[in-house]
Amino acid sequence: GLKMAINNILSAEEECQTALQEMAKLAPKQDLEILTSIPGIGENTALRIISELGDIRRFNNPSQLNAFVGVDPQVYESGNLTAHLSISKRGTAIGRKVLYLAINQIQSAKKAGNPCHIADYYEKRKRSSETAS
């Protein structure tokens, strides 16, 4: 019953912590330092980003990264009609979740008084997409 469910949760948490410790040993230290220098991004989130995205330097621009994780907008074209639909979701679902988590943490850090250009960029993009709709 409940006791078994609690034990399962505790066991899963322990496995997660062990995996994160192993990831920390394998992660490129410079990449980890760069990511954790972003206000709101701790080691746990940085490790998850590295794990899901690999070497971010391989993306030449934000659009390539967006396409990789599947947050690029779909475009439907037929004759003279062009429609922008929701995100494509063709990339990695876990990558989308990790980036969503990271952006939320960066925004929370900004609200707590830790300004960040990434949060400013995201808010600008969000405002422009809301006015375009």
N, C-alpha and C positions, 0 to 999 in steps of 0.2 A: 503494500500500500504506500502510504505517504513516506514512511521511513526509507523504503527502497528507492522511491523517486528522489528523495533528498540525497541519498548515497550516490545515485547515478549522476546527479547534477554536480556533486562535489568531485566525483571521479572525472567527469568531463572537464571540469574547471582545472583540475590538476594536469590532465593531458594537454590542455590548451597552454597552460603556463610552461610546461616542459617543451612543447613545440616552439613557443616564442623564445625560450632560452636558446634552443638550437638554432633558430633563425637568426638570433642576435650574433651568434658565433660565426655564421656564414655570410651575413650581410656585409657589403663593402662599407667600411667604417666612414669613409668620406661621404657617401650617399646618406648614411644614417645621420651624420652630423648636419648635413645641409637640410634634410627634411625636418629634423628636430629643432632647427633654428627658426622654423616658421612658428609664430605664436599660435598656440592651440594644438600643435602636433607633438605628441609624445612618442616615446620609443615604440610602444605597442602599435600605434597607427602607422608610424614610419615603416616598421617591419612589414606590416600588411600591404602597404603601398609598394614597397620593393618586391615583395613576394608576388603580387598580382601583376604589376606592370613591368618588372624587370628594370633594365637600364632606360630611364626616361629620355636620355640623350638621343636615343635612336629616332625619336619623333622630331621632325623638323619644325613643327608648329602645333599649336593647341588643337587645331582641327584634326590632325592625324591621331592625337591621343584620344580625342572625343570619338572618332570613328572606331578606334581599337576597342574601347570599352562599350561602344554602342550608344552613346548619348548624342550622336550627330542627328540632326533633324532629317526625317524622310521627306523627299520631294516627289510629288506625283505630277507627271506631265502627260497631257493628252491634248493634241492639237494646240489650240491657243490658251488652254487652261494650265496653269501651274499652281499647285497647292502645296503648302508646307504643312506636313502632318506632325504627329508627336515623334519622340525619339525612336530610333530604329530598333534598339534592343537586340542587335545582332551580335554584339560583342560578349564579353564576360560579365555575367550577372554579379559575381562577387566583386569584380573590378568597379562596377557601377556603385555598389554598396559602399565599398571602401572610400571611393572619391566623395560620395555623398556624406559619409561620416566625417571625412577630413574637412570638407567645406563647412559643415555645421560647427565643427570644433573651432575652425579659424574664425567664423563669424561670432561664436560665443566669446572667444578670446578678445576680439575687437570690442565687443560690448563691455567687456570687463576692463577696458582701458589699454589693451595691447594692439595698437594699430598694425595693419598689414596690407601691403599692396595687393595681395591675392584677394583679400576680402573686398577691397575697393573695386578691383576688376570684376569680381563676381557680381557685386551689387550693380555696377554699371551695366553689365550684360543683362542682368535680370530686368532692370528698368527699361532697357531698350527693347527687350522681347515683349514686355507687357504693353508698351506703347504701340508696338507693331501689330499686336493682336487685335 
